[in-house]
Amino acid sequence: MKLRETFTCPLELTHDMLKGKWKPIILWRLRLGKTTLAQLERDIDGITQKMLLEHLKELAAFGFVDKEVSGGYPLKTSYFLTRPQGERVLAALTIMQEIGIDYMKEHGMEEPLRERGLL
């Protein structure tokens, strides 16, 4: 993803770096630690491998995610949050998660929270 040349504020830039359906979800999953592409694909319902790879590449370009390739056959690639950038954005996502949980509770949407062990 190519970023625009000008922004009205830094928040607009950060929004552009994280926008999209899957980027926050990928980052949220990576809070659990290093993982493989195949595991990310299994853990994130509905994402295609093509979309996952595209977003991982963009998140890496912005400094939020990095990967580690181990030798041997077959090659094993693990993805993880970077320090400090990836971990800092995780703090923002944690607040967003809490806001979503509060909203769902206030509007009678507890069942999905119970199913996911969030209540």
N, CA, C and O atoms as a Tinker XYZ file with bonds, in Angstrom:
   476  protein
     1  N      0.841000   -1.175000    0.000000    73     2
     2  CA     0.000000    0.000000    0.000000    64     1     3
     3  C      0.883000    1.235000    0.000000    63     2     4     5
     4  O      1.772000    1.381000    0.839000    81     3
     5  N      0.635000    2.091000   -0.921000    73     3     6
     6  CA     1.392000    3.326000   -1.004000    64     5     7
     7  C      0.687000    4.394000   -0.178000    63     6     8     9
     8  O     -0.511000    4.629000   -0.338000    81     7
     9  N      1.436000    5.031000    0.698000    73     7    10
    10  CA     0.863000    6.082000    1.526000    64     9    11
    11  C      0.809000    7.394000    0.751000    63    10    12    13
    12  O      1.620000    7.657000   -0.137000    81    11
    13  N     -0.167000    8.196000    1.120000    73    11    14
    14  CA    -0.258000    9.522000    0.521000    64    13    15
    15  C      0.949000   10.369000    0.919000    63    14    16    17
    16  O      1.651000   10.048000    1.878000    81    15
    17  N      1.175000   11.411000    0.206000    73    15    18
    18  CA     2.312000   12.300000    0.482000    64    17    19
    19  C      2.014000   13.286000    1.598000    63    18    20    21
    20  O      2.915000   13.664000    2.346000    81    19
    21  N      0.756000   13.710000    1.721000    73    19    22
    22  CA     0.410000   14.710000    2.734000    64    21    23
    23  C     -0.739000   14.215000    3.606000    63    22    24    25
    24  O     -1.620000   13.480000    3.159000    81    23
    25  N     -0.698000   14.642000    4.860000    73    23    26
    26  CA    -1.715000   14.285000    5.836000    64    25    27
    27  C     -2.068000   15.518000    6.636000    63    26    28    29
    28  O     -1.247000   16.416000    6.822000    81    27
    29  N     -3.308000   15.548000    7.108000    73    27    30
    30  CA    -3.721000   16.679000    7.931000    64    29    31
    31  C     -3.210000   16.536000    9.358000    63    30    32    33
    32  O     -3.035000   17.532000   10.060000    81    31
    33  N     -2.969000   15.293000    9.791000    73    31    34
    34  CA    -2.439000   15.061000   11.135000    64    33    35
    35  C     -1.842000   13.663000   11.216000    63    34    36    37
    36  O     -2.106000   12.827000   10.351000    81    35
    37  N     -1.037000   13.398000   12.249000    73    35    38
    38  CA    -0.424000   12.070000   12.394000    64    37    39
    39  C     -1.452000   10.949000   12.571000    63    38    40    41
    40  O     -1.200000    9.818000   12.155000    81    39
    41  N     -2.590000   11.239000   13.172000    73    39    42
    42  CA    -3.621000   10.212000   13.340000    64    41    43
    43  C     -4.122000    9.725000   11.982000    63    42    44    45
    44  O     -4.402000    8.540000   11.804000    81    43
    45  N     -4.232000   10.634000   11.044000    73    43    46
    46  CA    -4.662000   10.253000    9.693000    64    45    47
    47  C     -3.654000    9.295000    9.058000    63    46    48    49
    48  O     -4.038000    8.346000    8.374000    81    47
    49  N     -2.384000    9.542000    9.284000    73    47    50
    50  CA    -1.336000    8.657000    8.774000    64    49    51
    51  C     -1.451000    7.273000    9.412000    63    50    52    53
    52  O     -1.424000    6.259000    8.714000    81    51
    53  N     -1.580000    7.235000   10.736000    73    51    54
    54  CA    -1.691000    5.960000   11.435000    64    53    55
    55  C     -2.934000    5.200000   10.980000    63    54    56    57
    56  O     -2.896000    3.982000   10.803000    81    55
    57  N     -4.022000    5.918000   10.796000    73    55    58
    58  CA    -5.252000    5.286000   10.313000    64    57    59
    59  C     -5.012000    4.624000    8.958000    63    58    60    61
    60  O     -5.437000    3.490000    8.737000    81    59
    61  N     -4.343000    5.316000    8.064000    73    59    62
    62  CA    -4.070000    4.754000    6.741000    64    61    63
    63  C     -3.173000    3.513000    6.828000    63    62    64    65
    64  O     -3.315000    2.583000    6.035000    81    63
    65  N     -2.261000    3.506000    7.787000    73    63    66
    66  CA    -1.368000    2.359000    7.942000    64    65    67
    67  C     -2.124000    1.124000    8.426000    63    66    68    69
    68  O     -1.746000   -0.003000    8.105000    81    67
    69  N     -3.192000    1.332000    9.198000    73    67    70
    70  CA    -3.918000    0.219000    9.817000    64    69    71
    71  C     -5.278000   -0.057000    9.206000    63    70    72    73
    72  O     -5.963000   -0.995000    9.613000    81    71
    73  N     -5.675000    0.754000    8.230000    73    71    74
    74  CA    -7.041000    0.601000    7.740000    64    73    75
    75  C     -7.222000   -0.700000    6.966000    63    74    76    77
    76  O     -6.281000   -1.270000    6.413000    81    75
    77  N     -8.455000   -1.130000    6.955000    73    75    78
    78  CA    -8.805000   -2.370000    6.302000    64    77    79
    79  C     -9.424000   -3.327000    7.301000    63    78    80    81
    80  O     -9.286000   -3.168000    8.514000    81    79
    81  N    -10.098000   -4.307000    6.774000    73    79    82
    82  CA   -10.802000   -5.266000    7.610000    64    81    83
    83  C     -9.849000   -6.156000    8.411000    63    82    84    85
    84  O    -10.149000   -6.507000    9.552000    81    83
    85  N     -8.718000   -6.520000    7.835000    73    83    86
    86  CA    -7.903000   -7.570000    8.418000    64    85    87
    87  C     -6.695000   -7.122000    9.224000    63    86    88    89
    88  O     -6.265000   -7.848000   10.120000    81    87
    89  N     -6.136000   -5.961000    8.942000    73    87    90
    90  CA    -4.893000   -5.569000    9.621000    64    89    91
    91  C     -5.019000   -5.548000   11.141000    63    90    92    93
    92  O     -4.171000   -6.124000   11.822000    81    91
    93  N     -6.044000   -4.908000   11.696000    73    91    94
    94  CA    -6.155000   -4.953000   13.164000    64    93    95
    95  C     -6.337000   -6.374000   13.700000    63    94    96    97
    96  O     -5.829000   -6.702000   14.772000    81    95
    97  N     -7.055000   -7.212000   12.962000    73    95    98
    98  CA    -7.278000   -8.592000   13.390000    64    97    99
    99  C     -5.963000   -9.374000   13.376000    63    98   100   101
   100  O     -5.691000  -10.150000   14.293000    81    99
   101  N     -5.160000   -9.173000   12.353000    73    99   102
   102  CA    -3.850000   -9.842000   12.274000    64   101   103
   103  C     -2.974000   -9.407000   13.449000    63   102   104   105
   104  O     -2.361000  -10.239000   14.117000    81   103
   105  N     -2.920000   -8.103000   13.692000    73   103   106
   106  CA    -2.110000   -7.597000   14.800000    64   105   107
   107  C     -2.617000   -8.136000   16.133000    63   106   108   109
   108  O     -1.822000   -8.486000   17.005000    81   107
   109  N     -3.933000   -8.202000   16.292000    73   107   110
   110  CA    -4.514000   -8.706000   17.539000    64   109   111
   111  C     -4.128000  -10.169000   17.748000    63   110   112   113
   112  O     -3.812000  -10.569000   18.868000    81   111
   113  N     -4.150000  -10.959000   16.695000    73   111   114
   114  CA    -3.756000  -12.362000   16.803000    64   113   115
   115  C     -2.283000  -12.497000   17.159000    63   114   116   117
   116  O     -1.904000  -13.385000   17.922000    81   115
   117  N     -1.456000  -11.623000   16.611000    73   115   118
   118  CA    -0.014000  -11.698000   16.859000    64   117   119
   119  C      0.355000  -11.314000   18.289000    63   118   120   121
   120  O      1.498000  -11.514000   18.700000    81   119
   121  N     -0.586000  -10.770000   19.050000    73   119   122
   122  CA    -0.315000  -10.462000   20.455000    64   121   123
   123  C      0.007000  -11.737000   21.232000    63   122   124   125
   124  O      0.645000  -11.683000   22.284000    81   123
   125  N     -0.439000  -12.891000   20.709000    73   123   126
   126  CA    -0.226000  -14.171000   21.375000    64   125   127
   127  C      1.182000  -14.721000   21.155000    63   126   128   129
   128  O      1.564000  -15.719000   21.765000    81   127
   129  N      1.951000  -14.070000   20.285000    73   127   130
   130  CA     3.326000  -14.508000   20.046000    64   129   131
   131  C      3.568000  -14.926000   18.605000    63   130   132   133
   132  O      2.672000  -14.865000   17.763000    81   131
   133  N      4.791000  -15.348000   18.340000    73   131   134
   134  CA     5.200000  -15.775000   17.002000    64   133   135
   135  C      4.291000  -16.882000   16.494000    63   134   136   137
   136  O      3.867000  -17.758000   17.247000    81   135
   137  N      4.004000  -16.822000   15.210000    73   135   138
   138  CA     3.169000  -17.853000   14.617000    64   137   139
   139  C      3.444000  -17.965000   13.128000    63   138   140   141
   140  O      4.013000  -17.059000   12.519000    81   139
   141  N      3.042000  -19.064000   12.561000    73   139   142
   142  CA     3.261000  -19.310000   11.138000    64   141   143
   143  C      2.099000  -18.755000   10.315000    63   142   144   145
   144  O      1.034000  -18.436000   10.843000    81   143
   145  N      2.332000  -18.653000    9.034000    73   143   146
   146  CA     1.296000  -18.216000    8.107000    64   145   147
   147  C      0.105000  -19.165000    8.163000    63   146   148   149
   148  O     -1.043000  -18.723000    8.200000    81   147
   149  N      0.375000  -20.457000    8.168000    73   147   150
   150  CA    -0.708000  -21.445000    8.203000    64   149   151
   151  C     -1.549000  -21.305000    9.467000    63   150   152   153
   152  O     -2.773000  -21.432000    9.415000    81   151
   153  N     -0.903000  -21.046000   10.597000    73   151   154
   154  CA    -1.645000  -20.898000   11.848000    64   153   155
   155  C     -2.469000  -19.611000   11.830000    63   154   156   157
   156  O     -3.607000  -19.602000   12.300000    81   155
   157  N     -1.919000  -18.541000   11.300000    73   155   158
   158  CA    -2.681000  -17.296000   11.178000    64   157   159
   159  C     -3.916000  -17.521000   10.314000    63   158   160   161
   160  O     -5.007000  -17.049000   10.633000    81   159
   161  N     -3.730000  -18.235000    9.236000    73   159   162
   162  CA    -4.835000  -18.522000    8.327000    64   161   163
   163  C     -5.932000  -19.330000    9.030000    63   162   164   165
   164  O     -7.119000  -19.081000    8.819000    81   163
   165  N     -5.540000  -20.283000    9.851000    73   163   166
   166  CA    -6.523000  -21.076000   10.607000    64   165   167
   167  C     -7.223000  -20.242000   11.678000    63   166   168   169
   168  O     -8.416000  -20.417000   11.925000    81   167
   169  N     -6.483000  -19.343000   12.307000    73   167   170
   170  CA    -7.012000  -18.576000   13.430000    64   169   171
   171  C     -7.915000  -17.418000   13.018000    63   170   172   173
   172  O     -8.748000  -16.976000   13.809000    81   171
   173  N     -7.764000  -16.927000   11.802000    73   171   174
   174  CA    -8.534000  -15.757000   11.357000    64   173   175
   175  C     -9.585000  -16.219000   10.356000    63   174   176   177
   176  O     -9.301000  -16.408000    9.173000    81   175
   177  N    -10.794000  -16.394000   10.852000    73   175   178
   178  CA   -11.897000  -16.875000   10.008000    64   177   179
   179  C    -12.167000  -15.936000    8.851000    63   178   180   181
   180  O    -12.339000  -14.732000    9.041000    81   179
   181  N    -12.203000  -16.499000    7.640000    73   179   182
   182  CA   -12.618000  -15.743000    6.472000    64   181   183
   183  C    -11.508000  -15.086000    5.676000    63   182   184   185
   184  O    -11.758000  -14.605000    4.571000    81   183
   185  N    -10.290000  -15.049000    6.198000    73   183   186
   186  CA    -9.208000  -14.394000    5.458000    64   185   187
   187  C     -8.607000  -15.389000    4.459000    63   186   188   189
   188  O     -8.452000  -16.572000    4.763000    81   187
   189  N     -8.276000  -14.898000    3.277000    73   187   190
   190  CA    -7.617000  -15.740000    2.280000    64   189   191
   191  C     -6.104000  -15.625000    2.455000    63   190   192   193
   192  O     -5.603000  -14.649000    3.014000    81   191
   193  N     -5.397000  -16.623000    1.974000    73   191   194
   194  CA    -3.943000  -16.583000    2.079000    64   193   195
   195  C     -3.376000  -15.374000    1.328000    63   194   196   197
   196  O     -2.429000  -14.738000    1.792000    81   195
   197  N     -3.952000  -15.066000    0.183000    73   195   198
   198  CA    -3.484000  -13.916000   -0.598000    64   197   199
   199  C     -3.633000  -12.624000    0.194000    63   198   200   201
   200  O     -2.707000  -11.815000    0.245000    81   199
   201  N     -4.788000  -12.429000    0.809000    73   199   202
   202  CA    -5.037000  -11.215000    1.586000    64   201   203
   203  C     -4.133000  -11.177000    2.814000    63   202   204   205
   204  O     -3.601000  -10.123000    3.163000    81   203
   205  N     -3.961000  -12.314000    3.464000    73   203   206
   206  CA    -3.099000  -12.395000    4.639000    64   205   207
   207  C     -1.667000  -12.006000    4.281000    63   206   208   209
   208  O     -1.046000  -11.203000    4.977000    81   207
   209  N     -1.149000  -12.569000    3.207000    73   207   210
   210  CA     0.212000  -12.239000    2.785000    64   209   211
   211  C      0.358000  -10.769000    2.413000    63   210   212   213
   212  O      1.360000  -10.135000    2.745000    81   211
   213  N     -0.639000  -10.232000    1.727000    73   211   214
   214  CA    -0.604000   -8.818000    1.339000    64   213   215
   215  C     -0.565000   -7.917000    2.573000    63   214   216   217
   216  O      0.233000   -6.982000    2.642000    81   215
   217  N     -1.425000   -8.204000    3.538000    73   215   218
   218  CA    -1.473000   -7.370000    4.743000    64   217   219
   219  C     -0.231000   -7.547000    5.610000    63   218   220   221
   220  O      0.252000   -6.577000    6.193000    81   219
   221  N      0.293000   -8.761000    5.706000    73   219   222
   222  CA     1.531000   -8.969000    6.462000    64   221   223
   223  C      2.680000   -8.178000    5.833000    63   222   224   225
   224  O      3.507000   -7.602000    6.539000    81   223
   225  N      2.722000   -8.157000    4.516000    73   223   226
   226  CA     3.764000   -7.402000    3.813000    64   225   227
   227  C      3.647000   -5.905000    4.120000    63   226   228   229
   228  O      4.650000   -5.238000    4.374000    81   227
   229  N      2.414000   -5.382000    4.095000    73   227   230
   230  CA     2.204000   -3.964000    4.393000    64   229   231
   231  C      2.525000   -3.656000    5.854000    63   230   232   233
   232  O      3.174000   -2.652000    6.148000    81   231
   233  N      2.074000   -4.509000    6.764000    73   231   234
   234  CA     2.356000   -4.285000    8.182000    64   233   235
   235  C      3.858000   -4.340000    8.455000    63   234   236   237
   236  O      4.357000   -3.607000    9.309000    81   235
   237  N      4.574000   -5.192000    7.745000    73   235   238
   238  CA     6.029000   -5.262000    7.880000    64   237   239
   239  C      6.675000   -3.990000    7.327000    63   238   240   241
   240  O      7.619000   -3.466000    7.919000    81   239
   241  N      6.173000   -3.498000    6.203000    73   239   242
   242  CA     6.720000   -2.283000    5.606000    64   241   243
   243  C      6.542000   -1.078000    6.531000    63   242   244   245
   244  O      7.371000   -0.168000    6.535000    81   243
   245  N      5.468000   -1.074000    7.311000    73   243   246
   246  CA     5.217000    0.021000    8.249000    64   245   247
   247  C      5.916000   -0.186000    9.593000    63   246   248   249
   248  O      5.882000    0.695000   10.452000    81   247
   249  N      6.547000   -1.343000    9.777000    73   247   250
   250  CA     7.312000   -1.590000   10.993000    64   249   251
   251  C      6.532000   -2.186000   12.146000    63   250   252   253
   252  O      7.024000   -2.193000   13.274000    81   251
   253  N      5.325000   -2.691000   11.898000    73   251   254
   254  CA     4.518000   -3.274000   12.970000    64   253   255
   255  C      4.776000   -4.776000   13.141000    63   254   256   257
   256  O      4.627000   -5.314000   14.238000    81   255
   257  N      5.157000   -5.438000   12.066000    73   255   258
   258  CA     5.330000   -6.893000   12.043000    64   257   259
   259  C      6.667000   -7.218000   11.396000    63   258   260   261
   260  O      7.136000   -6.498000   10.514000    81   259
   261  N      7.266000   -8.296000   11.839000    73   259   262
   262  CA     8.473000   -8.786000   11.183000    64   261   263
   263  C      8.339000  -10.297000   11.050000    63   262   264   265
   264  O      7.426000  -10.906000   11.608000    81   263
   265  N      9.254000  -10.886000   10.309000    73   263   266
   266  CA     9.217000  -12.339000   10.143000    64   265   267
   267  C     10.601000  -12.913000   10.338000    63   266   268   269
   268  O     11.620000  -12.249000   10.148000    81   267
   269  N     10.594000  -14.172000   10.724000    73   267   270
   270  CA    11.820000  -14.912000   10.951000    64   269   271
   271  C     11.745000  -16.177000   10.104000    63   270   272   273
   272  O     10.782000  -16.939000   10.193000    81   271
   273  N     12.760000  -16.391000    9.288000    73   271   274
   274  CA    12.783000  -17.574000    8.422000    64   273   275
   275  C     13.854000  -18.512000    8.947000    63   274   276   277
   276  O     15.018000  -18.134000    9.079000    81   275
   277  N     13.447000  -19.746000    9.247000    73   275   278
   278  CA    14.415000  -20.731000    9.718000    64   277   279
   279  C     14.765000  -21.670000    8.569000    63   278   280   281
   280  O     13.915000  -22.025000    7.752000    81   279
   281  N     16.007000  -22.054000    8.528000    73   279   282
   282  CA    16.504000  -22.898000    7.447000    64   281   283
   283  C     15.958000  -24.310000    7.501000    63   282   284   285
   284  O     15.154000  -24.652000    8.368000    81   283
   285  N     16.396000  -25.101000    6.587000    73   283   286
   286  CA    15.947000  -26.480000    6.514000    64   285   287
   287  C     14.882000  -26.636000    5.456000    63   286   288   289
   288  O     14.538000  -25.701000    4.732000    81   287
   289  N     14.376000  -27.847000    5.393000    73   287   290
   290  CA    13.321000  -28.112000    4.420000    64   289   291
   291  C     12.148000  -28.734000    5.142000    63   290   292   293
   292  O     12.344000  -29.718000    5.855000    81   291
   293  N     10.972000  -28.231000    5.002000    73   291   294
   294  CA    10.676000  -26.987000    4.305000    64   293   295
   295  C     11.044000  -25.783000    5.161000    63   294   296   297
   296  O     11.162000  -25.889000    6.382000    81   295
   297  N     11.223000  -24.648000    4.517000    73   295   298
   298  CA    11.503000  -23.417000    5.248000    64   297   299
   299  C     10.326000  -23.113000    6.164000    63   298   300   301
   300  O      9.174000  -23.351000    5.800000    81   299
   301  N     10.610000  -22.596000    7.335000    73   299   302
   302  CA     9.549000  -22.232000    8.269000    64   301   303
   303  C      9.644000  -20.734000    8.522000    63   302   304   305
   304  O     10.683000  -20.231000    8.950000    81   303
   305  N      8.555000  -20.029000    8.256000    73   303   306
   306  CA     8.495000  -18.593000    8.473000    64   305   307
   307  C      7.553000  -18.311000    9.623000    63   306   308   309
   308  O      6.414000  -18.779000    9.633000    81   307
   309  N      8.030000  -17.541000   10.595000    73   307   310
   310  CA     7.209000  -17.126000   11.726000    64   309   311
   311  C      7.054000  -15.620000   11.696000    63   310   312   313
   312  O      8.001000  -14.893000   11.393000    81   311
   313  N      5.853000  -15.154000   12.012000    73   311   314
   314  CA     5.548000  -13.729000   12.054000    64   313   315
   315  C      5.354000  -13.307000   13.502000    63   314   316   317
   316  O      4.866000  -14.078000   14.328000    81   315
   317  N      5.745000  -12.064000   13.799000    73   315   318
   318  CA     5.626000  -11.564000   15.164000    64   317   319
   319  C      5.533000  -10.038000   15.164000    63   318   320   321
   320  O      5.903000   -9.373000   14.196000    81   319
   321  N      5.027000   -9.503000   16.281000    73   319   322
   322  CA     4.969000   -8.051000   16.458000    64   321   323
   323  C      6.373000   -7.528000   16.716000    63   322   324   325
   324  O      7.175000   -8.186000   17.379000    81   323
   325  N      6.668000   -6.353000   16.195000    73   323   326
   326  CA     7.970000   -5.732000   16.424000    64   325   327
   327  C      7.950000   -4.978000   17.747000    63   326   328   329
   328  O      6.899000   -4.686000   18.317000    81   327
   329  N      9.158000   -4.677000   18.205000    73   327   330
   330  CA     9.319000   -3.809000   19.371000    64   329   331
   331  C     10.025000   -2.558000   18.903000    63   330   332   333
   332  O     11.024000   -2.686000   18.195000    81   331
   333  N      9.603000   -1.402000   19.228000    73   331   334
   334  CA     8.432000   -1.091000   20.049000    64   333   335
   335  C      7.156000   -0.864000   19.239000    63   334   336   337
   336  O      6.060000   -0.866000   19.800000    81   335
   337  N      7.288000   -0.670000   17.929000    73   335   338
   338  CA     6.158000   -0.214000   17.105000    64   337   339
   339  C      4.950000   -1.151000   17.145000    63   338   340   341
   340  O      3.830000   -0.694000   17.372000    81   339
   341  N      5.153000   -2.434000   16.933000    73   339   342
   342  CA     4.051000   -3.385000   16.947000    64   341   343
   343  C      3.391000   -3.476000   18.305000    63   342   344   345
   344  O      2.168000   -3.574000   18.407000    81   343
   345  N      4.208000   -3.443000   19.351000    73   343   346
   346  CA     3.654000   -3.508000   20.697000    64   345   347
   347  C      2.913000   -2.227000   21.064000    63   346   348   349
   348  O      1.933000   -2.277000   21.808000    81   347
   349  N      3.356000   -1.096000   20.562000    73   347   350
   350  CA     2.658000    0.172000   20.833000    64   349   351
   351  C      1.288000    0.186000   20.172000    63   350   352   353
   352  O      0.315000    0.629000   20.782000    81   351
   353  N      1.197000   -0.290000   18.937000    73   351   354
   354  CA    -0.098000   -0.316000   18.260000    64   353   355
   355  C     -1.018000   -1.326000   18.939000    63   354   356   357
   356  O     -2.236000   -1.151000   18.934000    81   355
   357  N     -0.456000   -2.367000   19.517000    73   355   358
   358  CA    -1.252000   -3.341000   20.259000    64   357   359
   359  C     -1.939000   -2.682000   21.452000    63   358   360   361
   360  O     -3.074000   -3.027000   21.781000    81   359
   361  N     -1.264000   -1.740000   22.099000    73   359   362
   362  CA    -1.882000   -1.017000   23.214000    64   361   363
   363  C     -3.129000   -0.278000   22.743000    63   362   364   365
   364  O     -4.140000   -0.262000   23.445000    81   363
   365  N     -3.071000    0.331000   21.568000    73   363   366
   366  CA    -4.238000    1.025000   21.014000    64   365   367
   367  C     -5.344000    0.030000   20.673000    63   366   368   369
   368  O     -6.518000    0.306000   20.922000    81   367
   369  N     -4.989000   -1.110000   20.114000    73   367   370
   370  CA    -5.986000   -2.130000   19.773000    64   369   371
   371  C     -6.643000   -2.708000   21.025000    63   370   372   373
   372  O     -7.819000   -3.071000   21.000000    81   371
   373  N     -5.893000   -2.793000   22.109000    73   371   374
   374  CA    -6.456000   -3.276000   23.369000    64   373   375
   375  C     -7.555000   -2.341000   23.846000    63   374   376   377
   376  O     -8.602000   -2.798000   24.306000    81   375
   377  N     -7.333000   -1.050000   23.743000    73   375   378
   378  CA    -8.353000   -0.073000   24.116000    64   377   379
   379  C     -9.565000   -0.209000   23.202000    63   378   380   381
   380  O    -10.702000   -0.145000   23.671000    81   379
   381  N     -9.339000   -0.395000   21.919000    73   379   382
   382  CA   -10.451000   -0.569000   20.973000    64   381   383
   383  C    -11.242000   -1.833000   21.303000    63   382   384   385
   384  O    -12.470000   -1.832000   21.212000    81   383
   385  N    -10.553000   -2.912000   21.686000    73   383   386
   386  CA   -11.214000   -4.153000   22.081000    64   385   387
   387  C    -12.107000   -3.911000   23.293000    63   386   388   389
   388  O    -13.241000   -4.388000   23.334000    81   387
   389  N    -11.604000   -3.174000   24.275000    73   387   390
   390  CA   -12.376000   -2.883000   25.483000    64   389   391
   391  C    -13.611000   -2.049000   25.164000    63   390   392   393
   392  O    -14.679000   -2.280000   25.732000    81   391
   393  N    -13.475000   -1.092000   24.271000    73   391   394
   394  CA   -14.621000   -0.270000   23.865000    64   393   395
   395  C    -15.673000   -1.144000   23.189000    63   394   396   397
   396  O    -16.866000   -0.990000   23.447000    81   395
   397  N    -15.235000   -2.064000   22.322000    73   395   398
   398  CA   -16.160000   -2.975000   21.655000    64   397   399
   399  C    -16.884000   -3.874000   22.640000    63   398   400   401
   400  O    -18.086000   -4.102000   22.502000    81   399
   401  N    -16.173000   -4.384000   23.626000    73   399   402
   402  CA   -16.791000   -5.238000   24.642000    64   401   403
   403  C    -17.837000   -4.451000   25.424000    63   402   404   405
   404  O    -18.945000   -4.938000   25.647000    81   403
   405  N    -17.486000   -3.233000   25.842000    73   403   406
   406  CA   -18.440000   -2.392000   26.581000    64   405   407
   407  C    -19.696000   -2.130000   25.761000    63   406   408   409
   408  O    -20.810000   -2.212000   26.278000    81   407
   409  N    -19.517000   -1.818000   24.496000    73   407   410
   410  CA   -20.666000   -1.540000   23.624000    64   409   411
   411  C    -21.559000   -2.772000   23.505000    63   410   412   413
   412  O    -22.783000   -2.679000   23.604000    81   411
   413  N    -20.937000   -3.913000   23.295000    73   411   414
   414  CA   -21.712000   -5.145000   23.145000    64   413   415
   415  C    -22.497000   -5.462000   24.417000    63   414   416   417
   416  O    -23.650000   -5.886000   24.339000    81   415
   417  N    -21.897000   -5.265000   25.566000    73   415   418
   418  CA   -22.597000   -5.493000   26.836000    64   417   419
   419  C    -23.784000   -4.545000   26.983000    63   418   420   421
   420  O    -24.875000   -4.958000   27.378000    81   419
   421  N    -23.564000   -3.279000   26.666000    73   419   422
   422  CA   -24.608000   -2.264000   26.815000    64   421   423
   423  C    -25.770000   -2.480000   25.853000    63   422   424   425
   424  O    -26.874000   -1.999000   26.108000    81   423
   425  N    -25.544000   -3.193000   24.758000    73   423   426
   426  CA   -26.574000   -3.372000   23.738000    64   425   427
   427  C    -27.049000   -4.824000   23.611000    63   426   428   429
   428  O    -27.538000   -5.239000   22.560000    81   427
   429  N    -26.899000   -5.583000   24.691000    73   427   430
   430  CA   -27.450000   -6.929000   24.738000    64   429   431
   431  C    -26.813000   -7.929000   23.801000    63   430   432   433
   432  O    -27.480000   -8.853000   23.335000    81   431
   433  N    -25.549000   -7.764000   23.521000    73   431   434
   434  CA   -24.854000   -8.686000   22.611000    64   433   435
   435  C    -23.829000   -9.516000   23.369000    63   434   436   437
   436  O    -22.696000   -9.687000   22.918000    81   435
   437  N    -24.237000  -10.031000   24.526000    73   435   438
   438  CA   -23.301000  -10.774000   25.362000    64   437   439
   439  C    -22.956000  -12.157000   24.836000    63   438   440   441
   440  O    -21.867000  -12.664000   25.106000    81   439
   441  N    -23.870000  -12.782000   24.084000    73   439   442
   442  CA   -23.662000  -14.166000   23.658000    64   441   443
   443  C    -22.344000  -14.366000   22.893000    63   442   444   445
   444  O    -21.596000  -15.285000   23.227000    81   443
   445  N    -22.031000  -13.540000   21.879000    73   443   446
   446  CA   -20.733000  -13.729000   21.197000    64   445   447
   447  C    -19.553000  -13.547000   22.160000    63   446   448   449
   448  O    -18.515000  -14.189000   21.998000    81   447
   449  N    -19.709000  -12.687000   23.147000    73   447   450
   450  CA   -18.642000  -12.504000   24.134000    64   449   451
   451  C    -18.463000  -13.760000   24.986000    63   450   452   453
   452  O    -17.338000  -14.172000   25.269000    81   451
   453  N    -19.585000  -14.366000   25.391000    73   451   454
   454  CA   -19.518000  -15.608000   26.168000    64   453   455
   455  C    -18.879000  -16.731000   25.359000    63   454   456   457
   456  O    -18.052000  -17.487000   25.870000    81   455
   457  N    -19.275000  -16.833000   24.078000    73   455   458
   458  CA   -18.738000  -17.883000   23.199000    64   457   459
   459  C    -17.218000  -17.777000   23.070000    63   458   460   461
   460  O    -16.530000  -18.785000   22.911000    81   459
   461  N    -16.711000  -16.570000   23.138000    73   459   462
   462  CA   -15.263000  -16.346000   22.989000    64   461   463
   463  C    -14.543000  -16.239000   24.335000    63   462   464   465
   464  O    -13.345000  -15.963000   24.385000    81   463
   465  N    -15.284000  -16.461000   25.425000    73   463   466
   466  CA   -14.670000  -16.401000   26.758000    64   465   467
   467  C    -14.290000  -15.020000   27.210000    63   466   468   469
   468  O    -13.356000  -14.856000   27.995000    81   467
   469  N    -15.008000  -14.007000   26.722000    73   467   470
   470  CA   -14.673000  -12.623000   27.072000    64   469   471
   471  C    -15.568000  -12.072000   28.183000    63   470   472   473
   472  O    -15.439000  -10.904000   28.551000    81   471
   473  N    -16.451000  -12.874000   28.707000    73   471   474
   474  CA   -17.287000  -12.462000   29.845000    64   473   475
   475  C    -17.028000  -13.334000   31.031000    63   474   476
   476  O    -17.637000  -13.142000   32.084000    81   475
